[in-house]
Amino acid sequence: MDEHLMKEDGNGRGGLGVVVVVVLHPPLCFSLQRTSNLSPFWEFSIMFLHALLLLHVSAVSSSISCQDDQGTPVDWFYLYKLPHLPRQPVEDGLKYIFMEGQSEGWIDGKTLLNDTRSAVGRTVGPLYEGGEVGYVLYNDQPPDQELSGAAGGSCGHTKGVLVFDKQQGFWLVHSTPHFPPPNSAGQYSYPHSGASNGQNFICVTYPFERFQTIVEDILSTLAGTVGEQLKINQPHVYDCSVPVSLASAVPALSHLCKQSEPKLNSTSSSLPSNRSVSLLSLTGTEFISFAKGASFSSGERITFKATEDHSKWAVSTRASSGWVCVGDINRDKAEENRGGGTVCRKDDVVWKAYRTAALQCQSCGGETQSCEQDIL
């Protein structure tokens, strides 16, 4: 990543804060029979309080957000699914560790990743609950090809979920093949094939006004306006929908979802080989989204050996830099000709959590050494 793209954003930590959401419904109709001698003033007051209560309940339940495994909305989270080790129970391959704004490091998940009460299950759950929700699901290994293999090498090695309503939404970038199930499945589930290897997830909550930027500047149509990011990634979109009530606010995404085979693959020579953009979360934390196309090459030819870990993340070597990147593409020679992306941020606590996760590191020269020597 170019140095000029790295901007100080503060630590961006802390709680989500107090968010007041007012939802305007169609006129509420009440049929109150007078069983007592209430004055018109008190009758109106009761109706008004009733309306406020309904508005509050609807506002809390309708917001789309990243959530922890308690069901609490959070601005962002990092999640690491642990691999299934030999001679261990299968359930061990569904355990995860988790980190969000209130964390000072990794904490154990309170349930398994295939549970609807897990952080990912609670976050993605609204996708299957109906309502005025827009969504895009993309994966180079979609759910319907779990038995037959990947979608093919022409699309980007990229995986993610976008879900939003008229208030806000989230972008979940992950590394798990065949995940999540399409909206037609009717409920959240985690693929059996996803239990073997380690996997990573990063979820960021965005206000709707920011989400429009993500949709219109990142998810352009094939005819194209100015969107580049996922277009460069070349994702395989396997499920996509925008409700009529949101279509006018996100016309590019609406157009994409109306296509019979919604793919963003493009061979246009006018597209840059890579691009980085700054995206602000719901509470103003800055994340850098880095997209690479099939033509991008960093000039290095280092191939990493992977055995039980399918997660994709990178950290700066020194604490003084503090950068953490989590994404969906391997740093591997076999992936040089495929698109993909990663989301980066600068945070000392998150950096240390990932940096200390590796016990042995391989230098550019091939020597194996302790990873702890750079942790200051």
C-alpha positions in Angstrom: 0.0 0.0 0.0 1.4 3.4 -0.9 2.4 5.5 2.1 0.4 8.5 0.9 -2.7 6.5 1.3 -2.1 5.9 5.0 -3.6 8.7 7.0 -3.8 9.1 10.8 -7.3 8.6 12.0 -6.9 8.5 15.7 -7.4 5.2 17.4 -11.1 5.1 16.5 -11.8 3.0 19.5 -14.5 3.2 22.1 -18.1 2.3 22.3 -20.7 2.8 19.7 -22.1 5.7 21.7 -25.8 6.7 21.8 -27.5 6.6 18.5 -31.1 7.9 18.3 -33.0 6.7 15.3 -36.5 8.0 14.5 -38.5 6.0 12.1 -41.5 7.6 10.5 -44.3 5.2 9.8 -47.6 5.7 7.9 -50.2 7.3 10.1 -51.1 5.1 13.1 -54.7 4.4 13.6 -56.2 4.0 17.0 -59.6 2.8 18.0 -60.1 3.8 21.7 -63.3 3.3 23.4 -64.0 5.6 26.3 -64.5 3.4 29.3 -63.9 6.2 31.7 -64.2 10.0 31.8 -60.8 10.8 30.4 -60.4 14.3 29.2 -59.4 14.9 25.5 -56.0 16.0 26.8 -55.2 12.8 28.6 -56.6 10.7 25.8 -54.3 12.4 23.3 -51.4 12.0 25.7 -51.9 8.2 26.0 -52.1 8.0 22.2 -48.9 10.0 21.8 -47.0 7.9 24.3 -48.2 4.7 22.6 -46.9 6.1 19.3 -43.5 6.9 20.8 -43.2 3.4 22.2 -44.0 1.8 18.8 -41.5 4.1 17.1 -38.8 3.2 19.7 -39.3 -0.5 19.3 -39.3 -0.3 15.5 -36.2 1.9 15.5 -34.2 -0.5 17.6 -35.3 -3.7 15.8 -35.0 -2.4 12.2 -31.4 -1.1 12.2 -28.9 -3.2 10.3 -25.6 -3.4 12.0 -22.6 -5.5 12.8 -23.4 -7.2 16.1 -21.5 -9.0 18.8 -22.5 -12.4 20.1 -24.7 -10.7 22.8 -26.8 -9.1 20.0 -25.4 -5.6 20.8 -24.8 -3.4 17.7 -21.1 -2.5 17.3 -19.3 -0.2 14.9 -16.9 -2.9 13.7 -15.5 -6.3 14.7 -12.8 -8.7 13.7 -13.5 -12.4 14.0 -11.1 -15.3 13.6 -12.6 -18.8 13.2 -10.1 -21.4 14.6 -9.2 -24.4 12.4 -10.3 -28.0 13.2 -7.2 -29.8 14.3 -6.6 -33.5 13.8 -8.1 -35.9 16.4 -10.2 -33.1 17.9 -14.0 -32.8 18.0 -15.6 -31.4 14.9 -17.1 -28.6 17.0 -13.6 -27.2 17.6 -13.6 -26.2 14.0 -16.5 -23.9 14.7 -15.0 -22.0 17.6 -13.9 -18.4 17.2 -12.2 -15.5 18.8 -13.6 -12.0 18.5 -12.6 -8.4 18.9 -14.6 -5.1 18.7 -14.3 -1.5 20.0 -14.6 -2.3 23.7 -12.1 -5.2 23.5 -8.5 -5.0 24.6 -7.5 -8.1 22.6 -9.1 -11.4 21.5 -12.0 -12.8 23.5 -13.6 -16.2 23.1 -16.8 -16.4 21.2 -19.7 -17.4 23.5 -21.1 -20.0 21.0 -20.2 -21.7 17.7 -20.0 -20.0 14.4 -22.8 -22.1 12.9 -25.2 -20.8 15.7 -27.6 -18.0 14.8 -26.5 -16.4 18.1 -22.9 -16.1 17.0 -21.6 -12.6 16.1 -21.7 -13.5 12.4 -25.1 -15.2 12.8 -26.7 -12.2 14.5 -25.1 -9.8 12.0 -26.2 -11.7 8.8 -29.5 -12.9 10.3 -31.6 -9.9 9.1 -30.9 -10.9 5.6 -33.4 -13.8 6.0 -36.0 -11.9 8.1 -37.7 -10.0 5.2 -38.5 -6.4 5.4 -37.2 -3.4 3.4 -33.6 -4.7 3.2 -31.1 -4.5 0.3 -28.3 -6.9 0.0 -25.4 -8.2 -2.2 -23.8 -11.6 -1.7 -20.6 -12.4 -3.6 -18.2 -15.3 -3.4 -15.9 -16.9 -6.0 -17.0 -20.2 -4.4 -20.8 -19.8 -4.0 -23.0 -22.0 -1.8 -24.5 -24.0 -4.8 -21.0 -25.1 -5.8 -19.9 -26.5 -2.4 -19.7 -30.0 -3.8 -18.4 -29.2 -7.3 -15.8 -26.6 -6.4 -15.1 -22.9 -7.2 -16.9 -20.8 -9.7 -13.8 -20.6 -11.8 -10.6 -18.6 -12.2 -12.1 -15.8 -14.3 -13.7 -14.0 -11.3 -12.0 -12.4 -8.4 -10.8 -14.3 -5.4 -13.1 -12.2 -3.3 -15.9 -12.9 -0.8 -18.3 -10.6 1.1 -21.8 -9.5 2.2 -23.4 -6.1 2.0 -26.8 -5.6 3.8 -28.5 -2.3 4.4 -31.8 -0.6 5.2 -32.8 3.1 4.9 -30.9 4.0 8.1 -27.6 2.1 7.9 -25.9 -1.1 6.8 -22.8 -3.3 7.1 -20.1 -4.6 4.9 -18.7 -8.0 5.9 -15.5 -9.1 4.2 -14.5 -12.7 4.8 -12.5 -15.7 3.5 -15.0 -18.6 3.8 -16.0 -20.5 0.6 -19.8 -21.3 0.1 -20.9 -18.6 2.6 -23.4 -17.3 3.3 -26.5 -19.0 2.0 -28.7 -17.0 -0.4 -31.8 -15.2 0.8 -34.0 -18.0 -0.5 -32.5 -20.4 2.1 -34.7 -18.6 4.7 -32.2 -18.8 7.5 -28.5 -18.4 8.5 -26.2 -21.4 8.4 -22.5 -22.0 8.1 -21.1 -24.5 5.6 -19.8 -27.9 6.8 -16.8 -27.4 4.5 -15.9 -24.2 6.4 -15.1 -26.0 9.6 -11.7 -27.4 8.6 -9.5 -24.3 8.0 -9.1 -21.1 9.9 -11.1 -18.2 8.5 -11.3 -14.5 9.1 -14.1 -11.9 9.0 -14.1 -8.1 9.3 -17.4 -6.3 9.6 -17.9 -2.5 9.5 -21.2 -0.6 10.1 -21.9 2.4 7.9 -24.6 5.0 8.0 -26.9 5.0 4.9 -25.4 8.2 3.5 -22.0 6.5 3.6 -23.5 3.3 2.3 -24.8 5.1 -0.8 -21.2 6.1 -1.5 -20.1 2.5 -1.1 -22.9 1.3 -3.4 -22.6 4.0 -6.1 -18.8 4.5 -5.9 -17.9 0.9 -5.3 -20.7 -1.2 -6.8 -21.1 0.3 -10.3 -23.1 -1.2 -13.1 -21.3 -2.8 -16.0 -22.3 0.3 -18.1 -20.5 2.1 -15.3 -20.7 5.5 -13.8 -17.7 6.0 -11.5 -17.7 2.9 -9.4 -14.4 1.0 -9.3 -13.7 -0.9 -6.1 -15.7 -4.2 -6.5 -15.5 -3.8 -10.3 -11.8 -4.0 -10.0 -12.1 -7.0 -7.6 -14.3 -8.7 -10.2 -16.6 -10.5 -7.7 -19.0 -13.4 -8.5 -22.3 -12.0 -7.3 -24.7 -14.9 -6.6 -27.6 -13.1 -4.8 -28.6 -9.5 -5.0 -31.8 -7.5 -4.3 -32.9 -3.9 -3.7 -36.4 -3.1 -2.4 -38.5 -0.7 -4.4 -38.4 1.8 -1.6 -34.6 2.1 -1.8 -34.1 1.7 -5.5 -34.1 5.4 -6.3 -31.4 6.1 -3.6 -29.1 3.4 -5.0 -29.7 3.3 -8.7 -26.4 1.6 -9.6 -27.0 -1.3 -7.3 -30.7 -1.5 -8.4 -29.5 -1.9 -12.0 -27.0 -4.5 -11.0 -29.6 -6.7 -9.2 -32.0 -6.6 -12.2 -29.5 -8.3 -14.5 -30.1 -12.0 -15.1 -26.5 -12.9 -14.2 -25.2 -10.1 -11.9 -21.5 -10.2 -12.4 -19.1 -7.3 -12.3 -16.4 -8.9 -14.4 -14.8 -6.3 -16.7 -12.0 -6.5 -19.2 -11.9 -2.7 -19.8 -8.4 -1.4 -20.2 -9.6 1.9 -18.7 -9.9 0.3 -15.3 -6.9 0.9 -12.9 -5.1 -2.3 -11.8 -5.6 -1.3 -8.2 -7.2 1.4 -6.1 -7.5 2.5 -2.5 -10.4 4.5 -1.0 -11.1 5.8 2.5 -14.4 4.8 4.1 -15.8 6.2 7.4 -17.8 3.9 9.7 -20.9 4.8 11.6 -18.9 6.4 14.4 -16.3 8.0 12.0 -13.5 5.4 12.2 -11.5 5.4 9.0 -10.9 2.2 7.1 -8.9 1.9 3.9 -10.4 -0.4 1.2 -7.8 -1.7 -1.2 -8.9 -3.4 -4.4 -6.6 -5.2 -6.9 -7.4 -6.4 -10.3 -6.1 -9.3 -12.3 -3.4 -7.1 -13.9 -1.9 -5.8 -10.6 1.6 -7.0 -9.5 3.6 -5.8 -6.6 6.9 -6.9 -8.1 7.5 -9.5 -5.5 7.2 -13.3 -5.9 6.8 -14.7 -2.4 4.5 -17.8 -2.2 3.1 -18.6 1.3 2.6 -22.1 2.4 -0.9 -22.7 3.7 -2.0 -25.9 5.6 -4.8 -25.4 8.1 -5.4 -21.7 7.8 -7.6 -20.2 5.0 -7.7 -16.7 6.6 -6.1 -13.8 4.8 -4.6 -11.0 6.9 -1.4 -8.9 7.1 0.1 -6.6 9.7 3.0 -4.1 9.6 6.1 -5.5 11.1 6.6 -2.7 13.6 4.3 -1.5 16.3 5.1 2.1 15.3 3.2 1.6 12.1 0.3 -0.4 13.6 -1.5 -1.3 10.3 -3.8 -4.3 10.1 -5.3 -5.6 6.8 -8.0 -8.3 6.6 -9.3 -9.5 3.2 -10.3 -12.2 0.9 -7.3 -12.9 -1.5 -4.2 -15.0 -0.9 -0.7 -13.5 -1.4 0.1 -16.4 -3.6 1.5 -16.8 -7.2 -1.6 -18.8 -8.2 -3.8 -15.7 -7.4 -1.8 -13.1 -9.2 -4.2 -13.1 -12.2 -7.4 -12.8 -10.1 -9.0 -9.8 -8.5 -9.5 -9.4 -4.8 -9.3 -6.9 -1.9 -8.7 -6.1 1.7 -9.8 -3.6 4.3 -7.1 -1.9 6.4 -7.0 0.3 9.5 -4.5 1.6 11.9 -5.1 0.5 15.5 -2.5 -0.4 18.1 -4.7 -2.9 20.0 -6.0 -4.7 16.9 -2.4 -4.7 15.5 -1.0 -6.4 18.6 -3.8 -9.0 18.7 -3.0 -10.1 15.1 0.7 -9.7 15.5 0.9 -11.9 18.5 -1.3 -14.6 16.9 1.7 -15.9 14.8 4.4 -17.6 16.7 6.8 -18.1 13.8 7.4 -15.7 10.9 9.2 -16.3 7.7 11.4 -13.4 6.5 11.7 -12.3 2.9 14.9 -14.3 2.7 13.2 -17.5 3.8 14.5 -17.7 7.3 12.1 -18.7 10.1 12.3 -16.5 13.2 10.2 -15.6 16.3 7.5 -13.1 15.4 7.8 -11.5 18.9 11.1 -9.7 18.2 9.3 -6.8 16.5 6.6 -6.3 19.2 7.5 -3.2 21.1 
